Amino acid sequence: MTEQQITDTPGHVAAYLRVSTGSQSHDAQLDAIHRAGVTPARVFTETASGAAGSDRPEWRECLAWLRDGDVLVVAALDRLGRSVREVAEAIETLTGRGVTIRALREGVDTSTSTGRMVATIMESVAELELELGRERRAASRAARVARGLHATRPRRLSAADEARLVRLRDQGEPVDELVALFGVSRSTVMRTLRRSRELASA
């Protein structure tokens, strides 16, 4: 897709900018988008840590705003997520809704055959990443059993508490609030949310 085409697209053009900390600026990403000749109708700016599962309200708002035929521009593919799997899921979600993705650094444009091929490769890598994670967990369980230990470490939360935590998170409860509410570490909350997503996608 050329700059002229992206300007003349019948849908709307949005830009999503993400940095990891409040001390960083979105300016460089926005400058890159403007240098590409793109003037977005809507710009979503996010400050979210690199931890998988951390809160991204602007991303949720961006998804709600985009419609079939729209274009989402990002300075780089890694702005869409914090892992290969998360980026692949974002691409799958957007393309499934008829939204074109344009990533400037990589030159990816999902309206072209090459862009769609890149998206397919990323989805395959994400599947491989997930499968390797499963294999590592299976090997860890086997090693613990061989040493006479429980197959898995005892969980800090009961099954009911885990279900409640996931439900509250889905309703928009911030991660820090969940940490305080359940009296567990942030890593425990992140692990519970990640496990829930993996079970849902299995």
C-alpha positions, 0 to 999 in steps of 0.5 A: 500500500502506497502513501497515496493509497493509505490516505485515500482508503475508504476506511479510517486510519488509526495509529497505535503508539506504545512505550514501556515507561512514563519516562519515555516519549511517544514522539519518535513513533509519531514522527516516523508515522508522519514521515511516512506521509500518514495523518491518522484520524485517531492516535492511541498512545499507550504506556504499558510495561513489557510484562505480558498481561500488563494492562493496555486500556488504549489497545482495548479502546483501539480495537473497539474503534477500528472497523472493517476497511480501516487501517492501523499504522504502527512504527514497528510490529513489536508495538502490537505486543510484548511477545511473538505470540501477543503480536501474532494474536493482535495481527490475527484479531485485526486481519480477521476483522478486515483491518489492514496493518501497516508496520513501518520499520519492517515494511509490513502491509497486510493488504499485500501478499508479502505482508500476509505471508509475514503475518502467517510466519509470525503466527507459526512462530507463535505456535512454536513458542507455545508448543516449546513452552508446553514441552518445557513445563512437561519436562519440569513436571517429569523432573520433579516427579523423578525427585519424589516431589509433586508434579507441580509447585503448590498454587498460591490461589485456589481454583475458585480464587483463580477464576475470580481473579481472571473474571475481575481482570476481564472486567477491567480491574487493574493488576495492582488492585488484584495483587492487593486484593488477593495478597499475592505477588504481581508475578503470581497474578501474571502467571494466573492470567497467562495460564488462563489464556493458554487454557482458553487457546488450547 
